[in-house]
Amino acid sequence: MEKHSVIIYILLAIVITNLIRVIPMVFIRGQIRNRFVRSFLYYVPFVTLAVMTFPDMVLTTLSLTTGVITLLAGIIAAWLRLGLFPVAAICCIMAYLLNLIGV
C-alpha cells in the first residue's frame, strides 16, 4: 500500500468521525422533547455494546457449547442484579472451567 493512500484513509476517517459528532449538534438545537427519540437515544449505547460483544462471547471459546453456556450464566447473573464485575468474573470462571473439563 502506498504511503499517500494511507494518509488519505486516515484523514477520511478523521473527517467522517467528526461529522458524526458535529452534525447532531448543528441540526438539533435545545432539548429533545419527543419521547420516542429520547428513549431510542437512551438505548443506542447498550444495543451497540451488545451487538459488538455477544458474538465474541460465544465464538471465542474452544467450543460453541461452552460459549452458549457461559453466555446463559452471564445473563442469569445479570438478571439477579449482580454488578458488572461479578457477572464478568462468573463468565470468565465458567468459560475456564467448561474449557478445562472439555465441554
A tleap script that builds the chain and sets N, CA, C and O, in Angstrom:
source leaprc.protein.ff14SB
mol = sequence {
  NMET GLU LYS HIE SER VAL ILE ILE TYR ILE
  LEU LEU ALA ILE VAL ILE THR ASN LEU ILE
  ARG VAL ILE PRO MET VAL PHE ILE ARG GLY
  GLN ILE ARG ASN ARG PHE VAL ARG SER PHE
  LEU TYR TYR VAL PRO PHE VAL THR LEU ALA
  VAL MET THR PHE PRO ASP MET VAL LEU THR
  THR LEU SER LEU THR THR GLY VAL ILE THR
  LEU LEU ALA GLY ILE ILE ALA ALA TRP LEU
  ARG LEU GLY LEU PHE PRO VAL ALA ALA ILE
  CYS CYS ILE MET ALA TYR LEU LEU ASN LEU
  ILE GLY CVAL
}
set mol.1.N position { 0.849 -1.175 0.000 }
set mol.1.CA position { 0.000 0.000 0.000 }
set mol.1.C position { 0.897 1.242 0.000 }
set mol.1.O position { 1.890 1.301 0.725 }
set mol.2.N position { 0.544 2.199 -0.796 }
set mol.2.CA position { 1.351 3.398 -0.894 }
set mol.2.C position { 1.139 4.313 0.300 }
set mol.2.O position { 0.085 4.307 0.935 }
set mol.3.N position { 2.177 5.105 0.589 }
set mol.3.CA position { 2.140 5.959 1.768 }
set mol.3.C position { 1.064 7.033 1.668 }
set mol.3.O position { 0.392 7.319 2.659 }
set mol.4.N position { 0.885 7.634 0.491 }
set mol.4.CA position { -0.093 8.718 0.372 }
set mol.4.C position { -1.527 8.207 0.498 }
set mol.4.O position { -2.399 8.936 0.970 }
set mol.5.N position { -1.782 6.966 0.084 }
set mol.5.CA position { -3.142 6.443 0.226 }
set mol.5.C position { -3.476 6.172 1.696 }
set mol.5.O position { -4.627 6.336 2.098 }
set mol.6.N position { -2.503 5.764 2.498 }
set mol.6.CA position { -2.730 5.558 3.927 }
set mol.6.C position { -3.080 6.875 4.596 }
set mol.6.O position { -3.976 6.924 5.438 }
set mol.7.N position { -2.387 7.937 4.231 }
set mol.7.CA position { -2.662 9.258 4.795 }
set mol.7.C position { -4.061 9.723 4.405 }
set mol.7.O position { -4.773 10.304 5.224 }
set mol.8.N position { -4.455 9.472 3.168 }
set mol.8.CA position { -5.807 9.839 2.722 }
set mol.8.C position { -6.857 9.070 3.518 }
set mol.8.O position { -7.871 9.643 3.916 }
set mol.9.N position { -6.624 7.780 3.753 }
set mol.9.CA position { -7.576 6.978 4.529 }
set mol.9.C position { -7.696 7.488 5.958 }
set mol.9.O position { -8.796 7.549 6.508 }
set mol.10.N position { -6.581 7.850 6.552 }
set mol.10.CA position { -6.602 8.367 7.925 }
set mol.10.C position { -7.353 9.691 7.976 }
set mol.10.O position { -8.175 9.896 8.869 }
set mol.11.N position { -7.088 10.583 7.042 }
set mol.11.CA position { -7.788 11.876 7.011 }
set mol.11.C position { -9.284 11.687 6.773 }
set mol.11.O position { -10.101 12.379 7.381 }
set mol.12.N position { -9.641 10.768 5.905 }
set mol.12.CA position { -11.049 10.483 5.650 }
set mol.12.C position { -11.737 9.937 6.911 }
set mol.12.O position { -12.874 10.308 7.203 }
set mol.13.N position { -11.059 9.070 7.647 }
set mol.13.CA position { -11.615 8.547 8.894 }
set mol.13.C position { -11.801 9.657 9.922 }
set mol.13.O position { -12.794 9.663 10.649 }
set mol.14.N position { -10.861 10.593 9.990 }
set mol.14.CA position { -10.978 11.728 10.913 }
set mol.14.C position { -12.181 12.588 10.552 }
set mol.14.O position { -12.950 12.982 11.428 }
set mol.15.N position { -12.344 12.880 9.269 }
set mol.15.CA position { -13.456 13.730 8.820 }
set mol.15.C position { -14.795 13.061 9.108 }
set mol.15.O position { -15.708 13.706 9.624 }
set mol.16.N position { -14.921 11.791 8.784 }
set mol.16.CA position { -16.195 11.093 8.997 }
set mol.16.C position { -16.516 10.990 10.484 }
set mol.16.O position { -17.661 11.198 10.884 }
set mol.17.N position { -15.521 10.674 11.303 }
set mol.17.CA position { -15.748 10.579 12.742 }
set mol.17.C position { -16.214 11.907 13.319 }
set mol.17.O position { -17.120 11.941 14.152 }
set mol.18.N position { -15.608 12.985 12.887 }
set mol.18.CA position { -16.013 14.295 13.394 }
set mol.18.C position { -17.365 14.725 12.843 }
set mol.18.O position { -18.122 15.391 13.549 }
set mol.19.N position { -17.692 14.368 11.612 }
set mol.19.CA position { -19.011 14.699 11.066 }
set mol.19.C position { -20.125 14.006 11.851 }
set mol.19.O position { -21.179 14.592 12.096 }
set mol.20.N position { -19.884 12.763 12.240 }
set mol.20.CA position { -20.885 12.034 13.017 }
set mol.20.C position { -21.164 12.760 14.329 }
set mol.20.O position { -22.291 12.722 14.823 }
set mol.21.N position { -20.182 13.405 14.887 }
set mol.21.CA position { -20.357 14.104 16.166 }
set mol.21.C position { -20.865 15.529 15.996 }
set mol.21.O position { -21.568 16.040 16.868 }
set mol.22.N position { -20.521 16.178 14.889 }
set mol.22.CA position { -20.867 17.591 14.699 }
set mol.22.C position { -22.273 17.769 14.131 }
set mol.22.O position { -22.979 18.695 14.529 }
set mol.23.N position { -22.690 16.910 13.218 }
set mol.23.CA position { -23.991 17.073 12.556 }
set mol.23.C position { -25.147 17.133 13.548 }
set mol.23.O position { -25.995 18.013 13.406 }
set mol.24.N position { -25.235 16.246 14.552 }
set mol.24.CA position { -26.343 16.380 15.501 }
set mol.24.C position { -26.325 17.699 16.272 }
set mol.24.O position { -27.384 18.253 16.568 }
set mol.25.N position { -25.138 18.208 16.601 }
set mol.25.CA position { -25.066 19.486 17.321 }
set mol.25.C position { -25.503 20.658 16.448 }
set mol.25.O position { -26.019 21.652 16.959 }
set mol.26.N position { -25.303 20.551 15.145 }
set mol.26.CA position { -25.682 21.633 14.242 }
set mol.26.C position { -27.189 21.638 14.001 }
set mol.26.O position { -27.813 22.699 13.989 }
set mol.27.N position { -27.775 20.457 13.808 }
set mol.27.CA position { -29.175 20.390 13.428 }
set mol.27.C position { -30.148 20.289 14.607 }
set mol.27.O position { -31.323 20.627 14.464 }
set mol.28.N position { -29.685 19.840 15.742 }
set mol.28.CA position { -30.572 19.697 16.898 }
set mol.28.C position { -30.201 20.761 17.927 }
set mol.28.O position { -29.180 20.664 18.607 }
set mol.29.N position { -31.035 21.754 18.022 }
set mol.29.CA position { -30.820 22.834 18.990 }
set mol.29.C position { -31.771 22.630 20.159 }
set mol.29.O position { -32.955 22.363 19.952 }
set mol.30.N position { -31.281 22.751 21.362 }
set mol.30.CA position { -32.139 22.618 22.533 }
set mol.30.C position { -32.378 21.179 22.929 }
set mol.30.O position { -31.751 20.264 22.395 }
set mol.31.N position { -33.277 20.985 23.858 }
set mol.31.CA position { -33.571 19.668 24.388 }
set mol.31.C position { -34.530 18.908 23.478 }
set mol.31.O position { -35.445 19.494 22.900 }
set mol.32.N position { -34.315 17.599 23.356 }
set mol.32.CA position { -35.194 16.751 22.560 }
set mol.32.C position { -36.402 16.403 23.423 }
set mol.32.O position { -36.254 15.850 24.513 }
set mol.33.N position { -37.589 16.727 22.936 }
set mol.33.CA position { -38.802 16.520 23.724 }
set mol.33.C position { -39.585 15.272 23.303 }
set mol.33.O position { -40.420 14.782 24.064 }
set mol.34.N position { -39.329 14.769 22.131 }
set mol.34.CA position { -40.041 13.591 21.643 }
set mol.34.C position { -39.655 12.373 22.487 }
set mol.34.O position { -38.477 12.032 22.596 }
set mol.35.N position { -40.659 11.721 23.082 }
set mol.35.CA position { -40.413 10.612 23.989 }
set mol.35.C position { -39.789 9.418 23.281 }
set mol.35.O position { -38.911 8.757 23.835 }
set mol.36.N position { -40.236 9.137 22.060 }
set mol.36.CA position { -39.690 8.018 21.299 }
set mol.36.C position { -38.215 8.239 20.975 }
set mol.36.O position { -37.398 7.336 21.159 }
set mol.37.N position { -37.873 9.419 20.500 }
set mol.37.CA position { -36.483 9.717 20.136 }
set mol.37.C position { -35.590 9.674 21.373 }
set mol.37.O position { -34.470 9.168 21.316 }
set mol.38.N position { -36.086 10.207 22.491 }
set mol.38.CA position { -35.301 10.183 23.731 }
set mol.38.C position { -35.036 8.754 24.193 }
set mol.38.O position { -33.915 8.429 24.583 }
set mol.39.N position { -36.052 7.903 24.154 }
set mol.39.CA position { -35.845 6.514 24.582 }
set mol.39.C position { -34.942 5.779 23.592 }
set mol.39.O position { -34.126 4.953 24.000 }
set mol.40.N position { -35.080 6.071 22.293 }
set mol.40.CA position { -34.211 5.467 21.292 }
set mol.40.C position { -32.756 5.846 21.554 }
set mol.40.O position { -31.883 4.977 21.557 }
set mol.41.N position { -32.490 7.115 21.770 }
set mol.41.CA position { -31.129 7.570 22.020 }
set mol.41.C position { -30.579 7.051 23.344 }
set mol.41.O position { -29.368 6.890 23.494 }
set mol.42.N position { -31.461 6.789 24.298 }
set mol.42.CA position { -31.016 6.253 25.579 }
set mol.42.C position { -30.471 4.831 25.410 }
set mol.42.O position { -29.473 4.474 26.034 }
set mol.43.N position { -31.120 4.023 24.572 }
set mol.43.CA position { -30.737 2.619 24.432 }
set mol.43.C position { -29.690 2.357 23.359 }
set mol.43.O position { -29.187 1.236 23.283 }
set mol.44.N position { -29.342 3.313 22.541 }
set mol.44.CA position { -28.360 3.102 21.469 }
set mol.44.C position { -27.013 2.601 22.003 }
set mol.44.O position { -26.479 1.647 21.439 }
set mol.45.N position { -26.439 3.184 23.051 }
set mol.45.CA position { -25.147 2.659 23.529 }
set mol.45.C position { -25.227 1.207 24.005 }
set mol.45.O position { -24.299 0.432 23.776 }
set mol.46.N position { -26.323 0.835 24.662 }
set mol.46.CA position { -26.457 -0.532 25.153 }
set mol.46.C position { -26.569 -1.524 24.003 }
set mol.46.O position { -25.963 -2.595 24.035 }
set mol.47.N position { -27.340 -1.165 22.998 }
set mol.47.CA position { -27.509 -2.048 21.846 }
set mol.47.C position { -26.197 -2.186 21.082 }
set mol.47.O position { -25.840 -3.279 20.641 }
set mol.48.N position { -25.486 -1.081 20.927 }
set mol.48.CA position { -24.204 -1.120 20.233 }
set mol.48.C position { -23.221 -2.017 20.965 }
set mol.48.O position { -22.536 -2.827 20.339 }
set mol.49.N position { -23.145 -1.884 22.269 }
set mol.49.CA position { -22.261 -2.726 23.065 }
set mol.49.C position { -22.653 -4.195 22.962 }
set mol.49.O position { -21.789 -5.064 22.844 }
set mol.50.N position { -23.940 -4.471 23.005 }
set mol.50.CA position { -24.405 -5.856 22.903 }
set mol.50.C position { -24.068 -6.456 21.541 }
set mol.50.O position { -23.622 -7.600 21.457 }
set mol.51.N position { -24.280 -5.695 20.489 }
set mol.51.CA position { -24.002 -6.198 19.138 }
set mol.51.C position { -22.516 -6.480 18.958 }
set mol.51.O position { -22.147 -7.409 18.240 }
set mol.52.N position { -21.666 -5.696 19.596 }
set mol.52.CA position { -20.228 -5.911 19.461 }
set mol.52.C position { -19.721 -7.047 20.347 }
set mol.52.O position { -18.755 -7.716 19.981 }
set mol.53.N position { -20.346 -7.282 21.497 }
set mol.53.CA position { -19.780 -8.249 22.436 }
set mol.53.C position { -20.415 -9.631 22.387 }
set mol.53.O position { -19.707 -10.620 22.576 }
set mol.54.N position { -21.713 -9.745 22.142 }
set mol.54.CA position { -22.360 -11.055 22.199 }
set mol.54.C position { -21.761 -12.072 21.229 }
set mol.54.O position { -21.515 -13.204 21.645 }
set mol.55.N position { -21.513 -11.741 19.977 }
set mol.55.CA position { -20.903 -12.754 19.098 }
set mol.55.C position { -19.533 -13.206 19.590 }
set mol.55.O position { -19.204 -14.388 19.500 }
set mol.56.N position { -18.736 -12.285 20.107 }
set mol.56.CA position { -17.415 -12.665 20.607 }
set mol.56.C position { -17.507 -13.525 21.857 }
set mol.56.O position { -16.688 -14.423 22.053 }
set mol.57.N position { -18.492 -13.263 22.701 }
set mol.57.CA position { -18.630 -14.079 23.909 }
set mol.57.C position { -18.887 -15.535 23.552 }
set mol.57.O position { -18.388 -16.438 24.224 }
set mol.58.N position { -19.642 -15.762 22.527 }
set mol.58.CA position { -19.994 -17.140 22.160 }
set mol.58.C position { -18.907 -17.788 21.303 }
set mol.58.O position { -18.640 -18.981 21.448 }
set mol.59.N position { -18.287 -17.032 20.428 }
set mol.59.CA position { -17.391 -17.623 19.437 }
set mol.59.C position { -15.924 -17.682 19.844 }
set mol.59.O position { -15.140 -18.328 19.149 }
set mol.60.N position { -15.513 -17.039 20.941 }
set mol.60.CA position { -14.092 -17.042 21.294 }
set mol.60.C position { -13.696 -18.208 22.188 }
set mol.60.O position { -12.506 -18.404 22.436 }
set mol.61.N position { -14.643 -18.978 22.673 }
set mol.61.CA position { -14.308 -20.146 23.478 }
set mol.61.C position { -13.902 -21.297 22.565 }
set mol.61.O position { -13.993 -21.200 21.342 }
set mol.62.N position { -13.452 -22.391 23.185 }
set mol.62.CA position { -12.993 -23.523 22.379 }
set mol.62.C position { -14.136 -24.230 21.658 }
set mol.62.O position { -13.933 -24.814 20.594 }
set mol.63.N position { -15.330 -24.179 22.230 }
set mol.63.CA position { -16.476 -24.779 21.552 }
set mol.63.C position { -17.679 -23.847 21.668 }
set mol.63.O position { -17.757 -23.014 22.570 }
set mol.64.N position { -18.596 -24.007 20.750 }
set mol.64.CA position { -19.800 -23.180 20.742 }
set mol.64.C position { -20.663 -23.459 21.974 }
set mol.64.O position { -21.302 -22.553 22.509 }
set mol.65.N position { -20.676 -24.710 22.416 }
set mol.65.CA position { -21.460 -25.079 23.596 }
set mol.65.C position { -20.970 -24.333 24.830 }
set mol.65.O position { -21.770 -23.822 25.614 }
set mol.66.N position { -19.662 -24.275 24.997 }
set mol.66.CA position { -19.088 -23.546 26.129 }
set mol.66.C position { -19.478 -22.085 26.078 }
set mol.66.O position { -19.832 -21.504 27.104 }
set mol.67.N position { -19.420 -21.488 24.920 }
set mol.67.CA position { -19.786 -20.085 24.783 }
set mol.67.C position { -21.238 -19.822 25.110 }
set mol.67.O position { -21.560 -18.836 25.772 }
set mol.68.N position { -22.117 -20.695 24.652 }
set mol.68.CA position { -23.552 -20.500 24.908 }
set mol.68.C position { -23.862 -20.686 26.392 }
set mol.68.O position { -24.625 -19.909 26.965 }
set mol.69.N position { -23.273 -21.717 27.024 }
set mol.69.CA position { -23.498 -21.934 28.453 }
set mol.69.C position { -22.963 -20.766 29.267 }
set mol.69.O position { -23.606 -20.324 30.219 }
set mol.70.N position { -21.805 -20.270 28.900 }
set mol.70.CA position { -21.229 -19.121 29.600 }
set mol.70.C position { -22.101 -17.880 29.418 }
set mol.70.O position { -22.311 -17.129 30.371 }
set mol.71.N position { -22.604 -17.660 28.225 }
set mol.71.CA position { -23.494 -16.528 27.976 }
set mol.71.C position { -24.760 -16.644 28.819 }
set mol.71.O position { -25.208 -15.654 29.397 }
set mol.72.N position { -25.335 -17.826 28.894 }
set mol.72.CA position { -26.531 -18.026 29.715 }
set mol.72.C position { -26.236 -17.781 31.192 }
set mol.72.O position { -27.062 -17.208 31.902 }
set mol.73.N position { -25.066 -18.212 31.657 }
set mol.73.CA position { -24.684 -17.963 33.054 }
set mol.73.C position { -24.552 -16.462 33.306 }
set mol.73.O position { -24.952 -15.973 34.363 }
set mol.74.N position { -23.999 -15.739 32.354 }
set mol.74.CA position { -23.889 -14.294 32.493 }
set mol.74.C position { -25.236 -13.603 32.501 }
set mol.74.O position { -25.451 -12.660 33.262 }
set mol.75.N position { -26.148 -14.069 31.652 }
set mol.75.CA position { -27.496 -13.492 31.620 }
set mol.75.C position { -28.214 -13.735 32.941 }
set mol.75.O position { -28.879 -12.841 33.465 }
set mol.76.N position { -28.079 -14.947 33.478 }
set mol.76.CA position { -28.719 -15.255 34.763 }
set mol.76.C position { -28.118 -14.403 35.878 }
set mol.76.O position { -28.847 -13.878 36.719 }
set mol.77.N position { -26.793 -14.264 35.888 }
set mol.77.CA position { -26.145 -13.443 36.915 }
set mol.77.C position { -26.577 -11.984 36.806 }
set mol.77.O position { -26.795 -11.325 37.823 }
set mol.78.N position { -26.703 -11.480 35.590 }
set mol.78.CA position { -27.158 -10.101 35.409 }
set mol.78.C position { -28.624 -9.962 35.790 }
set mol.78.O position { -29.028 -8.930 36.327 }
set mol.79.N position { -29.430 -10.994 35.517 }
set mol.79.CA position { -30.852 -10.983 35.874 }
set mol.79.C position { -31.023 -10.916 37.392 }
set mol.79.O position { -31.986 -10.335 37.893 }
set mol.80.N position { -30.079 -11.514 38.114 }
set mol.80.CA position { -30.102 -11.476 39.579 }
set mol.80.C position { -29.536 -10.167 40.137 }
set mol.80.O position { -29.320 -10.034 41.341 }
set mol.81.N position { -29.305 -9.220 39.254 }
set mol.81.CA position { -28.847 -7.871 39.578 }
set mol.81.C position { -27.463 -7.829 40.219 }
set mol.81.O position { -27.189 -6.976 41.063 }
set mol.82.N position { -26.596 -8.750 39.818 }
set mol.82.CA position { -25.207 -8.656 40.235 }
set mol.82.C position { -24.545 -7.550 39.424 }
set mol.82.O position { -25.017 -7.216 38.338 }
set mol.83.N position { -23.487 -6.993 39.923 }
set mol.83.CA position { -22.810 -5.898 39.234 }
set mol.83.C position { -22.037 -6.382 38.018 }
set mol.83.O position { -21.981 -7.576 37.725 }
set mol.84.N position { -21.443 -5.422 37.320 }
set mol.84.CA position { -20.694 -5.736 36.104 }
set mol.84.C position { -19.496 -6.622 36.401 }
set mol.84.O position { -19.246 -7.588 35.679 }
set mol.85.N position { -18.752 -6.308 37.452 }
set mol.85.CA position { -17.563 -7.102 37.775 }
set mol.85.C position { -17.915 -8.533 38.173 }
set mol.85.O position { -17.287 -9.465 37.670 }
set mol.86.N position { -18.907 -8.749 39.068 }
set mol.86.CA position { -19.256 -10.145 39.380 }
set mol.86.C position { -19.755 -10.934 38.167 }
set mol.86.O position { -19.431 -12.113 38.026 }
set mol.87.N position { -20.525 -10.308 37.307 }
set mol.87.CA position { -21.013 -11.003 36.109 }
set mol.87.C position { -19.840 -11.378 35.205 }
set mol.87.O position { -19.780 -12.497 34.696 }
set mol.88.N position { -18.915 -10.452 35.009 }
set mol.88.CA position { -17.743 -10.740 34.178 }
set mol.88.C position { -16.891 -11.840 34.802 }
set mol.88.O position { -16.387 -12.715 34.098 }
set mol.89.N position { -16.730 -11.796 36.129 }
set mol.89.CA position { -15.940 -12.820 36.809 }
set mol.89.C position { -16.606 -14.187 36.690 }
set mol.89.O position { -15.930 -15.183 36.433 }
set mol.90.N position { -17.913 -14.245 36.874 }
set mol.90.CA position { -18.644 -15.513 36.740 }
set mol.90.C position { -18.484 -16.074 35.331 }
set mol.90.O position { -18.255 -17.271 35.158 }
set mol.91.N position { -18.605 -15.213 34.331 }
set mol.91.CA position { -18.464 -15.670 32.939 }
set mol.91.C position { -17.054 -16.182 32.666 }
set mol.91.O position { -16.885 -17.214 32.016 }
set mol.92.N position { -16.053 -15.479 33.151 }
set mol.92.CA position { -14.665 -15.921 32.932 }
set mol.92.C position { -14.397 -17.250 33.613 }
set mol.92.O position { -13.801 -18.148 33.018 }
set mol.93.N position { -14.835 -17.380 34.861 }
set mol.93.CA position { -14.622 -18.628 35.595 }
set mol.93.C position { -15.385 -19.773 34.928 }
set mol.93.O position { -14.861 -20.877 34.776 }
set mol.94.N position { -16.606 -19.500 34.540 }
set mol.94.CA position { -17.422 -20.526 33.891 }
set mol.94.C position { -16.778 -20.993 32.583 }
set mol.94.O position { -16.704 -22.195 32.328 }
set mol.95.N position { -16.316 -20.064 31.761 }
set mol.95.CA position { -15.683 -20.426 30.493 }
set mol.95.C position { -14.401 -21.226 30.739 }
set mol.95.O position { -14.129 -22.202 30.041 }
set mol.96.N position { -13.625 -20.809 31.724 }
set mol.96.CA position { -12.387 -21.520 32.044 }
set mol.96.C position { -12.681 -22.948 32.494 }
set mol.96.O position { -12.065 -23.896 32.008 }
set mol.97.N position { -13.617 -23.098 33.416 }
set mol.97.CA position { -13.935 -24.428 33.936 }
set mol.97.C position { -14.533 -25.330 32.849 }
set mol.97.O position { -14.183 -26.507 32.761 }
set mol.98.N position { -15.429 -24.785 32.027 }
set mol.98.CA position { -16.013 -25.594 30.963 }
set mol.98.C position { -14.973 -26.008 29.923 }
set mol.98.O position { -15.022 -27.127 29.411 }
set mol.99.N position { -14.037 -25.118 29.608 }
set mol.99.CA position { -12.968 -25.474 28.682 }
set mol.99.C position { -12.030 -26.487 29.314 }
set mol.99.O position { -11.476 -27.339 28.620 }
set mol.100.N position { -11.846 -26.401 30.627 }
set mol.100.CA position { -10.966 -27.315 31.348 }
set mol.100.C position { -11.510 -28.743 31.330 }
set mol.100.O position { -10.759 -29.702 31.154 }
set mol.101.N position { -12.832 -28.870 31.515 }
set mol.101.CA position { -13.422 -30.219 31.513 }
set mol.101.C position { -13.773 -30.697 30.093 }
set mol.101.O position { -14.147 -31.853 29.895 }
set mol.102.N position { -13.650 -29.809 29.127 }
set mol.102.CA position { -13.820 -30.207 27.725 }
set mol.102.C position { -15.237 -30.259 27.216 }
set mol.102.O position { -15.577 -31.125 26.409 }
set mol.103.N position { -16.065 -29.351 27.671 }
set mol.103.CA position { -17.456 -29.303 27.191 }
set mol.103.C position { -17.492 -28.666 25.826 }
set mol.103.O position { -18.565 -28.526 25.238 }
savepdb mol mol.pdb
quit
